[in-house]
Amino acid sequence: MTFQEQIQQGIPSVLPQPKQYEIDINHAPKRKEILSNEEKKLALRNALRYFEPQHHTELVKEFSEELETYGRIYMYRFRPDYKMYARPIQEYPGKCEQAKAIMLMIQNNLDYAVAQHPHELITYGGNGAVFQNWAQYLLTMHYLSEMTEEQTLTMYSGHPMGLFPSHKEAPRVVVTNGMVIPNYSKPDDWEKMNALGVSQYGQMTAGSYMYIGPQGIVHGTTITVLNGFRKIKRNPKGGLFVTSGLGGMSGAQPKAGNIAGCITVCAEVNPKITHIRHSQGWINEVIENVDELVKRVALAQANKEIVSIGYLGNVVDVWEKFDQENIHIDLGSDQTSLHNPWAGGYYPADVSFEEANEMMASNPDLFKVKVQETLRRHTTAINKHTAKGTYFFDYGNAFLLEASRAGADVMAENHIDFRYPSYVQDIMGPMCFDYGFGPFRWVCASGKPEDLAKTDLIACRVLEEMAKTAPEEIQQQMQDNIHWIKGAQQNKLVVGSQARILYADAEGRVKIAEAFNQAIAKGEIGTVVLGRDHHDVSGTDSPYRETSNIYDGSRFTADMAIQNVIGDSFRGATWVSIHNGGGVGWGEVINGGFGMVLDGTKEASRRLESMLFWDVNNGISRRSWARNDGAIFAIKRAMATQPLLKVTIPNIVKDGLLDF
């Protein structure tokens, strides 16, 4: 069968032959034993409902073995034979251009060059899934291939519930992931529900089909590193940034360090992913011996090099050894997947990678003890460096939260706050999010590099024109973004689809998108898919990351994220998604995202202006009401440009009035 025929058939009526387990693929670790015997039977019933009864006898044993061996039923047999990557949009079967674009984005998320564990349908973060099993993938692609503009596909945690009658202005797909009852958001609740096949962790952009590889966070990480050095009044050249994690989004860190112009040491325990990042050019060098690392870093500091070094080993060894050898660290952080600490998100020191993977499944209690011991060691070493002048920040991965739960010395003197800030509190929040600047992104659905190059030029022209009249308060952000887009091509950021990320405010997003739509209308470029990271101004309520610089007591509320996705859905988004989970953990965050297809029509122009304006200003209004100075400035500026926008502005209480 052709590729199009395979997509259209959905779940095959004739069973394909079982697939051999490919050991050279980076696989997800075995999940811990959590189901009772009766629950295992329920998981099998749940899995078999995708298949006709005549196949149940053959599949039940196979699925039972998968459940025992891997802790999940992935249905490996049904993994497609065709290569998984984002094809040019015209190669997808279908009745609707929007549906074809969504298929393209799904396949990009599962591209071997993009996905962390492609055979387990996990894109990044250790458990950030697009689907729970391959039957869901096949059925979803089938539905999309026959969807019309009068239908909407509803996705329940990876399961395509079905195509429902709607209308042309409605979203083509509505996605929910992990939206469980609040009292059932503990880590073991997720383990059980995921093993049963009834819920999944969509991360942020994995389960919403908007992941674009490590590039998706490179721009934000570059801004963070640049502003981190600005904060300590240090030139990045010759400065040292130490962090860890190369698996998914964290793989952006060394590339961002190079763009910012510093020395980056990024530790990673997984050999496969370390060498993949090296082969992709995301790290310059790989070193496996900590003594050799000390010598190399000392040389780089002396020569003021710009270099990224992947250390194949545990980051705790780096922090401790650099302390012993008096290697000065300017900036420090951590970007392991500590939202998922007991299932491969963070690895214990003094235990091999292979032993740790075995331990987390066979002896999860001991694994937890080892992880928490390592977190305490990790924190102790960091504290020694910060006493010498290192600026350490939490990278929003729940490092400080899990370290505190492990009993590490991370609390401030008031025993309420952490002793180190979240990078959003100190950097991204007040410098970017409050002013509406966040990770706008686009994908050229033609698959042509020349289309991406044209969009870069268009975006640069728009920003340069805007910068001429931009107020002083946002000139630094404008210039950083112009510098970024001018260097995008030579920095070789593309992995998978022809995609780009660019921090922009509402005005910038609308003007860039409209310029793209006009270029599409003129035939200069093909269809473009717009989106953003959920890690943005408005899409995510996360008290330890995106909304950590909200100080009016509302940072544990999630009205903003819910309002965001509802508002996007009736203002023109092609698809919308809302998740429980994301980068800081199950039950710790609610985040929403969108995708929007630009096809050069007047309807697309109308939709993009309405939706993008709301998508950003919803968040600015919430930040303004929290009395954030930058957001008050930004929302007043937005109201001056749009007479239909009227936002409640807070009255500020004078200092000293409450001293009684």
ChimeraX attribute file (.defattr): number of C-alpha atoms within 10 A of each C-alpha:
attribute: neighborCount
match mode: 1-to-1
recipient: residues
	/A:1	7
	/A:2	8
	/A:3	14
	/A:4	14
	/A:5	13
	/A:6	18
	/A:7	24
	/A:8	21
	/A:9	16
	/A:10	18
	/A:11	23
	/A:12	15
	/A:13	11
	/A:14	8
	/A:15	13
	/A:16	13
	/A:17	8
	/A:18	13
	/A:19	13
	/A:20	8
	/A:21	11
	/A:22	9
	/A:23	7
	/A:24	7
	/A:25	13
	/A:26	19
	/A:27	18
	/A:28	19
	/A:29	20
	/A:30	20
	/A:31	23
	/A:32	24
	/A:33	20
	/A:34	17
	/A:35	18
	/A:36	10
	/A:37	9
	/A:38	9
	/A:39	14
	/A:40	18
	/A:41	15
	/A:42	16
	/A:43	24
	/A:44	22
	/A:45	15
	/A:46	14
	/A:47	23
	/A:48	18
	/A:49	10
	/A:50	13
	/A:51	15
	/A:52	12
	/A:53	10
	/A:54	9
	/A:55	13
	/A:56	18
	/A:57	10
	/A:58	10
	/A:59	20
	/A:60	16
	/A:61	12
	/A:62	16
	/A:63	22
	/A:64	18
	/A:65	14
	/A:66	16
	/A:67	23
	/A:68	15
	/A:69	15
	/A:70	17
	/A:71	24
	/A:72	26
	/A:73	26
	/A:74	24
	/A:75	22
	/A:76	19
	/A:77	18
	/A:78	20
	/A:79	19
	/A:80	16
	/A:81	10
	/A:82	9
	/A:83	11
	/A:84	17
	/A:85	19
	/A:86	24
	/A:87	20
	/A:88	19
	/A:89	23
	/A:90	14
	/A:91	13
	/A:92	23
	/A:93	22
	/A:94	22
	/A:95	14
	/A:96	16
	/A:97	20
	/A:98	27
	/A:99	29
	/A:100	24
	/A:101	28
	/A:102	26
	/A:103	23
	/A:104	27
	/A:105	26
	/A:106	25
	/A:107	23
	/A:108	27
	/A:109	33
	/A:110	28
	/A:111	24
	/A:112	20
	/A:113	17
	/A:114	24
	/A:115	29
	/A:116	29
	/A:117	25
	/A:118	22
	/A:119	23
	/A:120	26
	/A:121	27
	/A:122	27
	/A:123	34
	/A:124	29
	/A:125	32
	/A:126	26
	/A:127	26
	/A:128	26
	/A:129	32
	/A:130	32
	/A:131	31
	/A:132	27
	/A:133	23
	/A:134	22
	/A:135	25
	/A:136	24
	/A:137	24
	/A:138	21
	/A:139	22
	/A:140	26
	/A:141	28
	/A:142	22
	/A:143	21
	/A:144	28
	/A:145	24
	/A:146	16
	/A:147	22
	/A:148	21
	/A:149	18
	/A:150	16
	/A:151	20
	/A:152	25
	/A:153	23
	/A:154	20
	/A:155	22
	/A:156	19
	/A:157	26
	/A:158	29
	/A:159	24
	/A:160	22
	/A:161	14
	/A:162	14
	/A:163	20
	/A:164	14
	/A:165	10
	/A:166	15
	/A:167	13
	/A:168	13
	/A:169	16
	/A:170	19
	/A:171	27
	/A:172	29
	/A:173	26
	/A:174	22
	/A:175	24
	/A:176	23
	/A:177	28
	/A:178	27
	/A:179	20
	/A:180	17
	/A:181	8
	/A:182	9
	/A:183	8
	/A:184	14
	/A:185	18
	/A:186	13
	/A:187	16
	/A:188	14
	/A:189	17
	/A:190	21
	/A:191	22
	/A:192	21
	/A:193	18
	/A:194	20
	/A:195	28
	/A:196	25
	/A:197	24
	/A:198	18
	/A:199	24
	/A:200	32
	/A:201	31
	/A:202	34
	/A:203	30
	/A:204	32
	/A:205	31
	/A:206	26
	/A:207	32
	/A:208	33
	/A:209	29
	/A:210	27
	/A:211	30
	/A:212	31
	/A:213	28
	/A:214	24
	/A:215	24
	/A:216	27
	/A:217	24
	/A:218	25
	/A:219	29
	/A:220	23
	/A:221	24
	/A:222	23
	/A:223	25
	/A:224	23
	/A:225	25
	/A:226	22
	/A:227	20
	/A:228	24
	/A:229	22
	/A:230	13
	/A:231	12
	/A:232	13
	/A:233	9
	/A:234	14
	/A:235	13
	/A:236	24
	/A:237	17
	/A:238	21
	/A:239	22
	/A:240	29
	/A:241	27
	/A:242	23
	/A:243	26
	/A:244	29
	/A:245	29
	/A:246	28
	/A:247	28
	/A:248	25
	/A:249	25
	/A:250	25
	/A:251	27
	/A:252	26
	/A:253	33
	/A:254	33
	/A:255	27
	/A:256	26
	/A:257	30
	/A:258	22
	/A:259	22
	/A:260	23
	/A:261	23
	/A:262	28
	/A:263	27
	/A:264	30
	/A:265	29
	/A:266	31
	/A:267	28
	/A:268	25
	/A:269	23
	/A:270	19
	/A:271	14
	/A:272	15
	/A:273	19
	/A:274	24
	/A:275	18
	/A:276	16
	/A:277	23
	/A:278	18
	/A:279	12
	/A:280	14
	/A:281	16
	/A:282	27
	/A:283	28
	/A:284	18
	/A:285	15
	/A:286	19
	/A:287	16
	/A:288	13
	/A:289	11
	/A:290	18
	/A:291	13
	/A:292	10
	/A:293	20
	/A:294	17
	/A:295	12
	/A:296	14
	/A:297	23
	/A:298	16
	/A:299	12
	/A:300	18
	/A:301	18
	/A:302	10
	/A:303	11
	/A:304	17
	/A:305	18
	/A:306	21
	/A:307	22
	/A:308	28
	/A:309	22
	/A:310	28
	/A:311	25
	/A:312	20
	/A:313	25
	/A:314	26
	/A:315	26
	/A:316	24
	/A:317	17
	/A:318	24
	/A:319	24
	/A:320	18
	/A:321	17
	/A:322	20
	/A:323	17
	/A:324	10
	/A:325	12
	/A:326	13
	/A:327	17
	/A:328	19
	/A:329	24
	/A:330	24
	/A:331	23
	/A:332	24
	/A:333	21
	/A:334	24
	/A:335	27
	/A:336	32
	/A:337	30
	/A:338	26
	/A:339	28
	/A:340	21
	/A:341	22
	/A:342	23
	/A:343	26
	/A:344	22
	/A:345	18
	/A:346	26
	/A:347	31
	/A:348	23
	/A:349	21
	/A:350	13
	/A:351	14
	/A:352	15
	/A:353	18
	/A:354	11
	/A:355	9
	/A:356	24
	/A:357	21
	/A:358	17
	/A:359	19
	/A:360	22
	/A:361	21
	/A:362	15
	/A:363	14
	/A:364	19
	/A:365	12
	/A:366	12
	/A:367	23
	/A:368	19
	/A:369	14
	/A:370	18
	/A:371	21
	/A:372	24
	/A:373	17
	/A:374	22
	/A:375	27
	/A:376	21
	/A:377	20
	/A:378	21
	/A:379	21
	/A:380	17
	/A:381	20
	/A:382	23
	/A:383	19
	/A:384	14
	/A:385	24
	/A:386	17
	/A:387	9
	/A:388	14
	/A:389	14
	/A:390	19
	/A:391	21
	/A:392	25
	/A:393	22
	/A:394	23
	/A:395	25
	/A:396	27
	/A:397	26
	/A:398	25
	/A:399	27
	/A:400	27
	/A:401	19
	/A:402	21
	/A:403	23
	/A:404	18
	/A:405	13
	/A:406	18
	/A:407	14
	/A:408	20
	/A:409	17
	/A:410	24
	/A:411	17
	/A:412	11
	/A:413	9
	/A:414	8
	/A:415	9
	/A:416	8
	/A:417	11
	/A:418	17
	/A:419	17
	/A:420	18
	/A:421	21
	/A:422	28
	/A:423	24
	/A:424	23
	/A:425	20
	/A:426	19
	/A:427	22
	/A:428	25
	/A:429	28
	/A:430	17
	/A:431	21
	/A:432	24
	/A:433	29
	/A:434	29
	/A:435	31
	/A:436	31
	/A:437	27
	/A:438	28
	/A:439	25
	/A:440	24
	/A:441	22
	/A:442	26
	/A:443	25
	/A:444	26
	/A:445	28
	/A:446	22
	/A:447	21
	/A:448	14
	/A:449	15
	/A:450	13
	/A:451	21
	/A:452	25
	/A:453	15
	/A:454	15
	/A:455	26
	/A:456	20
	/A:457	14
	/A:458	16
	/A:459	22
	/A:460	20
	/A:461	15
	/A:462	17
	/A:463	23
	/A:464	15
	/A:465	10
	/A:466	16
	/A:467	18
	/A:468	10
	/A:469	9
	/A:470	13
	/A:471	11
	/A:472	10
	/A:473	13
	/A:474	18
	/A:475	15
	/A:476	12
	/A:477	20
	/A:478	24
	/A:479	13
	/A:480	15
	/A:481	22
	/A:482	21
	/A:483	12
	/A:484	21
	/A:485	21
	/A:486	14
	/A:487	14
	/A:488	19
	/A:489	15
	/A:490	7
	/A:491	16
	/A:492	13
	/A:493	25
	/A:494	20
	/A:495	18
	/A:496	22
	/A:497	29
	/A:498	23
	/A:499	26
	/A:500	25
	/A:501	26
	/A:502	27
	/A:503	26
	/A:504	24
	/A:505	26
	/A:506	23
	/A:507	19
	/A:508	22
	/A:509	27
	/A:510	19
	/A:511	18
	/A:512	22
	/A:513	27
	/A:514	19
	/A:515	19
	/A:516	26
	/A:517	26
	/A:518	19
	/A:519	19
	/A:520	18
	/A:521	17
	/A:522	11
	/A:523	11
	/A:524	13
	/A:525	23
	/A:526	24
	/A:527	26
	/A:528	26
	/A:529	24
	/A:530	24
	/A:531	26
	/A:532	24
	/A:533	25
	/A:534	30
	/A:535	25
	/A:536	28
	/A:537	30
	/A:538	32
	/A:539	30
	/A:540	30
	/A:541	29
	/A:542	26
	/A:543	22
	/A:544	27
	/A:545	27
	/A:546	27
	/A:547	29
	/A:548	21
	/A:549	25
	/A:550	21
	/A:551	12
	/A:552	11
	/A:553	9
	/A:554	15
	/A:555	19
	/A:556	16
	/A:557	14
	/A:558	18
	/A:559	14
	/A:560	21
	/A:561	25
	/A:562	19
	/A:563	17
	/A:564	26
	/A:565	25
	/A:566	14
	/A:567	18
	/A:568	27
	/A:569	22
	/A:570	15
	/A:571	22
	/A:572	27
	/A:573	29
	/A:574	29
	/A:575	27
	/A:576	26
	/A:577	28
	/A:578	28
	/A:579	31
	/A:580	24
	/A:581	26
	/A:582	31
	/A:583	30
	/A:584	25
	/A:585	23
	/A:586	27
	/A:587	24
	/A:588	20
	/A:589	25
	/A:590	28
	/A:591	31
	/A:592	31
	/A:593	31
	/A:594	31
	/A:595	28
	/A:596	26
	/A:597	26
	/A:598	30
	/A:599	22
	/A:600	22
	/A:601	12
	/A:602	12
	/A:603	12
	/A:604	19
	/A:605	20
	/A:606	13
	/A:607	21
	/A:608	24
	/A:609	19
	/A:610	18
	/A:611	22
	/A:612	26
	/A:613	21
	/A:614	19
	/A:615	24
	/A:616	25
	/A:617	27
	/A:618	21
	/A:619	28
	/A:620	29
	/A:621	26
	/A:622	25
	/A:623	31
	/A:624	25
	/A:625	20
	/A:626	20
	/A:627	18
	/A:628	22
	/A:629	14
	/A:630	21
	/A:631	26
	/A:632	22
	/A:633	15
	/A:634	22
	/A:635	28
	/A:636	17
	/A:637	13
	/A:638	20
	/A:639	14
	/A:640	12
	/A:641	11
	/A:642	10
	/A:643	8
	/A:644	8
	/A:645	13
	/A:646	13
	/A:647	16
	/A:648	10
	/A:649	15
	/A:650	12
	/A:651	8
	/A:652	7
	/A:653	8
	/A:654	7
	/A:655	7
	/A:656	7
	/A:657	7
	/A:658	7
	/A:659	5
	/A:660	4
